[in-house]
Amino acid sequence: MALSGIQIYKLLPQTNCKDCGFPTCLAFAMKLAAKQADLDKCPHVSDEAREQLAESAAPPVRLVTISADGREAKSGNELVLFRHEKTFYNPTGIFIRVYDDEPTETIKSKVEEAAAYKVEYVGMELGIDGFAVEATADGETFAAAVRAVLGVAQLPLILIARDPEVMAKGLEAAEGTRPLIVGADAESWQGFAELAKKHGSAMTITAGSLKGMSELADQVKEAGVEDIVLDPAVRDLRSSLALNTLTRRMALKKNHRSLGYPIVSFPGEFSDDEGMVVIAATQAITKYAGFVVLDRFSPATIYPLLVLRTNIYTDPQKPIQVQPGLYEINDPGPDAPLMVTTNFSITYFSVANEVDGSGIPGWLLVADAEGMSVLTAWAAGKFDAERIGKAVKSGNIADKLSHRKLILPGHVSVLMGEVEEELPGWQILVGPREAVDLPAYLKLWSSS
């Protein structure tokens, strides 16, 4: 059971030395109890006390890592139920499943297509995290499928088999990687636990209730396996939402260690309808799957799931920013228009994509607004005439242009006069309010 702040305090040196970064040992103890500090920050805690505190100081959801060739997929270490309370840390791993009864060339083709998929979103490159290989036949066939996948893409693996002997063959084929092995239930867990220990792998346990998962997790841990992933054995939206939420709540709010593990979800087993599968995957990412296994790869399906995941696992207290500076779009010359915006990444990419798509060359000046959007930054005093003027002057932009015209976002037209005062000799123009209207505006600007 978790220790209270006072119980933790009694085990600390109680010197108030501040070496941990907190004003008192009691303050540090309270942060430890709330899972908001690391015990290693105290350099003076005794070995005996450290041992007693280790369990209490551990994150309520254990971190589980699967890897291959330096690529990792992590889940766990989460501290809150809702991202606005703090943030979520390890984004849901998205995996594509193949089956060993498919022809080798078909497996390779599927893996190659999915592994090659990359898309840029607000300056970040998004893609899938790995592949799941499921056994439907004997161990040799399973091993061949695993080798086929790794021969095309060295990405983290989830291996699925109901028979420990078949799983053993797959693990041999995946030597050099650290996969997640799936298939253990109340009857077969001992065999899978032995394999997990032998190969240093993480393993799932499957049960249809909180009690079942809790009891099975305790048995597997006692057998020597620490890295456990929970597979709630329900395959409908309502039951999955309830079990996932209750599992996370019990781990975080009640510190129920037996349920303090990541969750894996298989949306393709919820329905044969592709639309329902996407809904199930969306629910799994938001509530609270650490790994999601899809049965079909489609850019039209994957892209919104990747974007959703990125948005959920972005720290809500730290806006995504781009580097302030001058950006060239469509190889602009000295007579190309100069626009200014803020360094909030979504704002930047909205503007840049519209200009790029128009085919019109342009200069885009990104001012440091501490990662805020145009209106928010203006309201907070972070996007004003002084900052805009500073951005123009510090970048020696005048040397690159044959004109002295600057286009403001339409939402801050009120700044026009102040910017003119800040930049003597410049003509300040007011552009459209929305980025989507920029192409039409730039065509008029170019013809004038």
VMD Tcl script that draws the C-alpha trace (Angstrom):
set ca {
  {0.00 0.00 0.00}
  {1.05 3.59 -0.58}
  {2.52 5.52 2.31}
  {1.09 8.84 3.39}
  {3.15 12.03 3.32}
  {3.71 11.84 7.09}
  {4.80 8.19 6.89}
  {7.27 9.06 4.14}
  {8.52 12.06 6.13}
  {9.41 9.80 9.07}
  {11.71 7.81 6.78}
  {13.53 10.88 5.40}
  {16.63 12.46 7.05}
  {14.50 15.41 8.33}
  {17.40 17.84 7.94}
  {15.63 20.34 5.67}
  {18.86 20.64 3.67}
  {17.01 21.66 0.49}
  {19.30 19.47 -1.67}
  {16.18 17.86 -3.13}
  {14.96 21.21 -4.43}
  {12.16 21.56 -1.87}
  {12.20 23.89 1.15}
  {11.63 21.16 3.74}
  {11.71 17.39 4.07}
  {7.98 17.49 4.78}
  {7.30 19.31 1.50}
  {9.38 16.72 -0.34}
  {7.53 13.90 1.43}
  {4.16 15.34 0.37}
  {5.34 15.52 -3.24}
  {6.55 11.92 -3.05}
  {3.17 10.83 -1.71}
  {1.46 12.64 -4.59}
  {3.79 10.98 -7.14}
  {5.10 14.40 -8.13}
  {8.74 13.94 -7.15}
  {11.50 11.35 -7.52}
  {13.05 9.75 -4.45}
  {16.48 9.97 -6.11}
  {16.39 13.74 -5.60}
  {17.24 13.15 -1.93}
  {20.96 12.30 -1.74}
  {20.88 11.62 2.00}
  {18.14 9.01 2.39}
  {19.44 5.79 3.96}
  {19.54 2.51 2.04}
  {17.07 0.98 4.50}
  {14.63 3.85 4.09}
  {15.10 3.85 0.32}
  {14.07 0.21 0.19}
  {10.95 0.93 2.23}
  {10.10 3.95 0.12}
  {10.81 2.44 -3.28}
  {7.40 0.84 -3.69}
  {5.55 3.90 -2.48}
  {7.61 6.24 -4.66}
  {7.13 4.17 -7.82}
  {4.74 5.58 -10.45}
  {1.20 4.21 -10.07}
  {1.32 2.84 -13.63}
  {4.48 0.86 -14.38}
  {6.53 1.88 -17.38}
  {6.73 -0.91 -19.96}
  {9.06 -0.62 -22.96}
  {9.20 -2.80 -26.07}
  {11.93 -2.22 -28.61}
  {13.75 -3.26 -31.76}
  {16.90 -1.86 -33.36}
  {16.89 1.20 -31.12}
  {13.24 2.04 -31.75}
  {11.05 1.99 -28.65}
  {7.36 2.00 -27.82}
  {6.69 2.94 -24.20}
  {3.60 2.98 -22.05}
  {3.08 3.75 -18.39}
  {4.41 6.25 -15.85}
  {1.11 8.14 -16.07}
  {0.10 10.16 -13.02}
  {-3.29 11.67 -13.86}
  {-6.66 10.60 -15.20}
  {-7.14 13.71 -17.31}
  {-4.45 15.49 -19.33}
  {-5.53 18.95 -18.16}
  {-4.59 17.96 -14.59}
  {-0.95 17.78 -15.63}
  {-0.08 15.91 -18.83}
  {0.14 12.40 -20.26}
  {3.69 11.22 -20.92}
  {3.95 8.16 -23.16}
  {1.76 8.26 -26.28}
  {-0.30 5.20 -27.16}
  {1.68 2.85 -29.39}
  {-0.17 2.10 -32.66}
  {0.59 -1.32 -34.17}
  {-0.57 -3.07 -37.34}
  {-1.37 -6.79 -37.11}
  {-0.40 -9.45 -39.64}
  {-1.15 -13.18 -39.46}
  {1.29 -16.00 -40.04}
  {-1.07 -17.86 -42.41}
  {-0.72 -15.09 -44.98}
  {1.79 -15.60 -47.82}
  {5.23 -14.26 -46.98}
  {5.14 -11.77 -49.84}
  {1.77 -10.48 -48.65}
  {3.15 -9.99 -45.15}
  {6.20 -8.16 -46.49}
  {4.07 -5.95 -48.72}
  {1.76 -4.95 -45.86}
  {4.67 -4.26 -43.55}
  {6.56 -2.24 -46.15}
  {3.56 -0.03 -46.88}
  {2.75 0.64 -43.24}
  {6.36 1.16 -42.15}
  {6.99 3.64 -44.95}
  {4.01 5.79 -44.00}
  {5.17 9.13 -42.62}
  {3.21 12.36 -42.38}
  {4.18 15.78 -41.08}
  {1.87 17.42 -38.57}
  {2.72 20.81 -37.04}
  {6.40 20.16 -37.51}
  {6.38 16.60 -36.18}
  {6.80 13.44 -38.23}
  {4.11 10.91 -37.39}
  {3.98 7.20 -38.18}
  {3.05 3.83 -36.73}
  {5.07 2.35 -33.87}
  {5.38 -1.29 -34.83}
  {3.73 -4.54 -35.88}
  {1.83 -7.33 -34.20}
  {2.32 -10.85 -35.53}
  {-0.35 -13.43 -34.65}
  {0.12 -17.19 -34.78}
  {-2.62 -19.28 -36.40}
  {-0.55 -22.37 -37.17}
  {2.59 -24.08 -35.84}
  {5.71 -22.56 -34.34}
  {7.81 -22.71 -37.49}
  {5.18 -20.87 -39.50}
  {4.93 -18.26 -36.75}
  {8.71 -17.84 -36.67}
  {8.83 -17.41 -40.44}
  {6.24 -14.63 -40.24}
  {8.22 -12.88 -37.50}
  {11.39 -13.07 -39.59}
  {9.51 -11.72 -42.61}
  {8.31 -8.70 -40.64}
  {11.74 -7.94 -39.17}
  {13.33 -8.40 -42.58}
  {11.34 -5.43 -43.86}
  {11.05 -3.17 -40.82}
  {13.06 -3.19 -37.60}
  {10.22 -1.84 -35.46}
  {8.93 -2.95 -32.04}
  {6.89 -6.15 -32.09}
  {3.85 -7.57 -30.36}
  {3.79 -11.37 -30.65}
  {0.42 -13.11 -30.25}
  {0.04 -16.85 -29.68}
  {-2.17 -18.96 -27.44}
  {0.34 -21.80 -27.05}
  {3.59 -21.12 -25.13}
  {5.46 -23.58 -27.37}
  {4.45 -21.65 -30.47}
  {5.34 -18.38 -28.75}
  {8.80 -19.78 -27.97}
  {9.51 -20.17 -31.69}
  {8.40 -16.61 -32.37}
  {10.63 -15.28 -29.62}
  {13.61 -17.15 -31.04}
  {12.94 -15.54 -34.44}
  {12.71 -12.13 -32.76}
  {16.05 -12.50 -30.98}
  {17.71 -9.14 -30.50}
  {14.43 -7.36 -29.94}
  {12.31 -6.90 -26.84}
  {8.73 -7.70 -27.85}
  {5.48 -7.77 -25.93}
  {4.10 -11.31 -25.81}
  {0.33 -11.77 -25.83}
  {-1.65 -14.89 -25.01}
  {-1.43 -15.61 -21.28}
  {-4.64 -16.26 -19.38}
  {-5.51 -17.90 -16.06}
  {-4.73 -21.38 -17.45}
  {-1.59 -20.72 -19.49}
  {0.21 -17.88 -17.71}
  {2.98 -20.03 -16.18}
  {4.38 -21.03 -19.57}
  {4.31 -17.46 -20.84}
  {5.90 -16.16 -17.64}
  {8.83 -18.55 -18.09}
  {9.29 -17.30 -21.65}
  {9.08 -13.67 -20.54}
  {11.80 -14.23 -17.95}
  {14.00 -16.18 -20.33}
  {13.84 -13.58 -23.11}
  {13.52 -10.46 -20.96}
  {10.18 -9.64 -22.56}
  {7.07 -7.93 -21.33}
  {3.89 -10.02 -21.28}
  {0.17 -9.45 -21.23}
  {-2.39 -11.14 -19.04}
  {-5.98 -11.56 -20.13}
  {-9.05 -11.53 -17.87}
  {-12.58 -10.22 -18.12}
  {-12.83 -8.45 -14.77}
  {-10.85 -6.19 -12.46}
  {-10.58 -8.99 -9.91}
  {-9.37 -11.45 -12.52}
  {-6.71 -9.11 -13.87}
  {-5.59 -8.14 -10.38}
  {-5.19 -11.72 -9.16}
  {-3.44 -12.83 -12.34}
  {-1.06 -9.85 -12.25}
  {-0.07 -10.75 -8.68}
  {0.63 -14.34 -9.69}
  {2.76 -13.31 -12.66}
  {4.70 -10.79 -10.58}
  {5.35 -13.37 -7.89}
  {6.70 -15.64 -10.63}
  {9.34 -13.03 -11.39}
  {7.89 -10.97 -14.27}
  {7.74 -7.24 -13.58}
  {6.74 -5.85 -16.98}
  {3.07 -6.69 -17.34}
  {0.42 -5.36 -19.71}
  {-3.30 -5.84 -19.06}
  {-5.69 -7.13 -21.73}
  {-9.28 -6.67 -20.53}
  {-10.99 -9.62 -22.19}
  {-14.00 -7.63 -23.38}
  {-14.60 -6.66 -26.98}
  {-17.36 -4.08 -27.01}
  {-17.25 -0.31 -26.60}
  {-19.24 -0.05 -23.37}
  {-17.45 -2.80 -21.45}
  {-14.04 -1.76 -22.71}
  {-14.59 1.87 -21.67}
  {-15.76 0.78 -18.23}
  {-12.89 -1.66 -17.57}
  {-10.17 0.61 -18.94}
  {-11.40 3.56 -16.90}
  {-11.85 1.58 -13.71}
  {-8.41 0.01 -14.13}
  {-6.71 3.39 -14.50}
  {-8.77 4.90 -11.66}
  {-7.91 2.04 -9.29}
  {-4.21 2.44 -10.11}
  {-4.12 6.23 -9.74}
  {-6.71 7.02 -7.10}
  {-6.56 3.90 -4.95}
  {-2.92 3.02 -5.65}
  {-3.99 -0.56 -6.40}
  {-0.62 -1.90 -7.52}
  {-2.04 -5.08 -9.02}
  {-3.78 -2.95 -11.65}
  {-0.97 -0.42 -12.10}
  {0.05 -1.56 -15.56}
  {-0.49 -0.37 -19.15}
  {-3.45 -1.65 -21.16}
  {-3.51 -3.16 -24.65}
  {-6.55 -2.91 -26.93}
  {-7.59 -4.74 -30.11}
  {-10.22 -2.55 -31.84}
  {-10.41 -4.87 -34.85}
  {-11.99 -7.51 -32.62}
  {-14.85 -5.19 -31.65}
  {-16.62 -5.21 -35.02}
  {-16.36 -6.16 -38.68}
  {-17.43 -2.64 -39.62}
  {-14.41 -0.44 -40.36}
  {-16.18 2.65 -39.05}
  {-16.82 0.99 -35.69}
  {-13.20 -0.16 -35.57}
  {-12.05 3.45 -35.93}
  {-14.44 4.49 -33.16}
  {-13.10 1.71 -30.93}
  {-9.51 2.78 -31.66}
  {-10.37 6.39 -30.90}
  {-11.91 5.37 -27.59}
  {-8.90 3.21 -26.76}
  {-6.45 6.06 -27.36}
  {-8.46 8.46 -25.23}
  {-9.37 5.95 -22.48}
  {-6.60 4.55 -21.61}
  {-4.85 2.06 -23.87}
  {-1.06 2.08 -23.92}
  {-0.89 -0.11 -27.03}
  {-3.50 -0.32 -29.80}
  {-3.41 -3.12 -32.39}
  {-5.19 -2.50 -35.70}
  {-5.93 -5.22 -38.25}
  {-5.80 -3.00 -41.31}
  {-3.49 -0.24 -42.47}
  {-5.06 2.69 -44.28}
  {-3.68 6.25 -44.41}
  {-7.24 7.55 -44.19}
  {-7.67 5.70 -40.90}
  {-4.20 6.07 -39.46}
  {-3.78 9.81 -39.99}
  {-6.65 10.99 -37.76}
  {-5.65 8.48 -35.07}
  {-2.06 9.73 -35.10}
  {-3.22 13.35 -34.93}
  {-5.64 12.53 -32.10}
  {-2.87 10.79 -30.17}
  {-0.49 13.70 -30.70}
  {-3.03 16.20 -29.43}
  {-3.89 14.14 -26.36}
  {-0.27 13.51 -25.43}
  {0.88 17.10 -25.90}
  {1.49 18.94 -22.65}
  {-1.49 21.32 -22.37}
  {0.64 23.77 -20.40}
  {3.32 23.98 -23.12}
  {2.11 25.13 -26.55}
  {3.80 23.51 -29.53}
  {6.12 26.13 -30.97}
  {8.22 26.72 -34.05}
  {11.49 28.61 -34.08}
  {11.01 32.37 -34.56}
  {12.65 33.73 -37.69}
  {12.16 34.36 -41.39}
  {10.86 31.46 -43.49}
  {11.03 31.22 -47.27}
  {8.03 29.74 -49.08}
  {8.08 28.87 -52.80}
  {11.57 30.36 -53.31}
  {10.67 34.04 -52.82}
  {12.57 36.89 -54.47}
  {13.09 40.45 -53.20}
  {9.70 41.56 -54.52}
  {7.73 38.75 -52.80}
  {5.22 39.71 -50.06}
  {6.28 39.70 -46.40}
  {3.77 38.37 -43.85}
  {4.08 38.18 -40.08}
  {2.51 35.70 -37.65}
  {3.19 34.09 -34.26}
  {5.27 31.03 -33.42}
  {2.33 28.86 -32.33}
  {2.94 25.82 -34.53}
  {-0.65 25.33 -35.67}
  {-0.84 28.99 -36.65}
  {2.47 28.79 -38.49}
  {1.63 25.65 -40.42}
  {-1.87 26.89 -41.28}
  {-0.39 30.03 -42.83}
  {2.62 28.29 -44.42}
  {0.51 25.53 -45.96}
  {-1.94 27.99 -47.52}
  {0.86 30.09 -49.01}
  {2.71 27.00 -50.21}
  {-0.44 25.59 -51.78}
  {-1.11 28.84 -53.62}
  {2.19 28.57 -55.47}
  {2.88 32.25 -54.75}
  {6.38 33.00 -53.38}
  {6.36 34.68 -50.00}
  {8.37 35.56 -46.92}
  {6.84 34.52 -43.59}
  {8.17 36.29 -40.52}
  {7.51 34.34 -37.33}
  {7.63 36.50 -34.20}
  {8.27 35.06 -30.75}
  {4.86 35.08 -29.05}
  {5.72 32.35 -26.51}
  {3.82 29.74 -28.49}
  {0.47 31.54 -28.51}
  {-1.93 31.99 -31.42}
  {-2.41 35.44 -32.93}
  {-5.45 36.57 -30.95}
  {-4.34 34.95 -27.70}
  {-0.87 36.47 -27.98}
  {-2.27 39.91 -28.79}
  {-4.64 39.74 -25.81}
  {-1.75 38.69 -23.54}
  {0.55 41.42 -24.81}
  {2.88 38.91 -26.45}
  {2.21 39.97 -30.07}
  {2.39 43.73 -30.20}
  {4.02 46.46 -32.27}
  {7.25 46.30 -30.27}
  {7.69 42.55 -30.79}
  {6.80 42.75 -34.46}
  {9.20 45.64 -34.96}
  {11.95 43.80 -33.13}
  {11.43 40.72 -35.32}
  {11.72 42.81 -38.48}
  {14.82 44.67 -37.32}
  {16.70 41.73 -35.81}
  {16.38 39.62 -38.93}
  {17.88 42.19 -41.32}
  {14.82 41.58 -43.42}
  {15.07 44.92 -45.21}
  {18.25 43.72 -46.92}
  {16.33 40.86 -48.54}
  {13.46 42.93 -49.94}
  {13.07 45.53 -52.68}
  {9.98 46.93 -50.92}
  {8.98 47.99 -47.43}
  {5.58 46.39 -47.04}
  {4.52 44.18 -44.12}
  {1.24 42.24 -44.00}
  {-0.40 41.91 -40.58}
  {-2.94 39.20 -39.69}
  {-6.44 40.64 -40.05}
  {-7.32 39.79 -36.46}
  {-4.80 42.38 -35.19}
  {-5.54 45.20 -37.62}
  {-5.74 47.45 -34.55}
  {-1.92 47.28 -34.39}
  {-1.48 48.89 -37.80}
  {-0.75 52.43 -36.56}
  {1.53 51.30 -33.74}
  {3.58 49.11 -36.07}
  {3.96 52.01 -38.50}
  {5.39 54.07 -35.64}
  {7.70 51.21 -34.68}
  {8.90 50.77 -38.29}
  {9.32 54.20 -39.90}
  {9.39 54.02 -43.69}
  {7.40 50.77 -43.81}
  {3.91 50.45 -45.25}
  {1.78 48.26 -42.99}
  {-0.98 46.32 -44.72}
  {-3.80 44.31 -43.17}
  {-4.26 40.80 -44.48}
  {-7.21 38.42 -44.10}
  {-8.39 37.12 -40.75}
  {-8.18 33.45 -41.73}
  {-5.25 31.63 -43.33}
  {-7.54 29.99 -45.88}
  {-8.15 33.42 -47.45}
  {-4.45 34.16 -47.96}
  {-4.08 32.76 -51.52}
  {-6.76 35.09 -52.89}
  {-5.30 38.03 -50.96}
  {-1.76 37.36 -52.22}
  {-2.94 37.20 -55.81}
  {-4.40 40.69 -55.44}
  {-1.26 41.86 -53.65}
  {0.97 40.55 -56.44}
  {-1.08 42.20 -59.16}
  {-1.13 45.59 -57.44}
}
mol new
graphics top color blue
foreach p $ca { graphics top sphere $p radius 0.5 }
foreach p [lrange $ca 0 end-1] q [lrange $ca 1 end] { graphics top cylinder $p $q radius 0.2 }
display resetview
